[in-house]
Amino acid sequence: MYAALWRALPGPWWVKLIIVLIALVGIFLLLMEVVFPKIGPMMPWTEVGVQSMAYVSAQYC
């Protein structure tokens, strides 16, 4: 799969490497700026917080 993608890219190996790095950075930024903020509120672990030890101790006593 990756070999077929590598062969499909134009240019010498260093141009292919630059294209792949730019694509990876673009995908990363797209995920961080668009996708993850959209699905974040739908995740079950969005309401996490740090509690004091007194509260935790009182719960288990």
C-alpha positions in Angstrom: 0.0 0.0 0.0 2.7 2.5 1.0 4.9 1.5 -1.8 2.1 2.1 -4.4 1.6 5.6 -2.9 5.3 6.3 -2.9 5.6 5.3 -6.6 2.6 7.5 -7.5 4.2 10.6 -6.1 6.2 12.7 -8.7 9.8 13.6 -8.5 12.9 12.2 -6.8 12.9 10.7 -3.3 13.6 14.0 -1.6 10.6 15.7 -3.3 8.4 12.7 -2.4 9.6 13.0 1.2 8.7 16.7 1.3 5.2 16.0 -0.2 4.6 13.2 2.4 5.7 15.4 5.3 3.5 18.3 4.2 0.6 15.9 3.8 1.1 14.5 7.3 1.3 17.9 8.9 -1.8 18.9 7.0 -3.7 15.9 8.2 -2.5 16.5 11.8 -3.6 20.1 11.7 -7.0 19.2 10.2 -7.6 16.7 12.9 -6.5 19.0 15.7 -8.4 22.1 14.5 -11.6 20.7 12.9 -12.3 17.0 13.7 -11.3 16.7 17.4 -13.1 19.9 18.5 -16.3 18.7 16.7 -16.3 15.2 18.3 -15.0 16.3 21.7 -18.4 17.1 23.3 -19.7 13.7 22.3 -16.9 11.8 24.2 -17.9 10.4 27.6 -14.8 11.5 29.4 -15.2 15.3 28.8 -16.2 16.0 32.4 -13.1 15.1 34.3 -11.6 17.1 37.1 -9.2 16.9 40.0 -10.9 16.4 43.4 -9.3 17.2 46.8 -8.1 14.2 48.8 -10.5 15.1 51.6 -13.5 14.6 49.3 -12.1 11.3 48.0 -11.3 10.1 51.6 -14.8 10.9 52.7 -16.4 9.0 49.9 -14.6 5.7 50.7 -14.8 5.8 54.5 
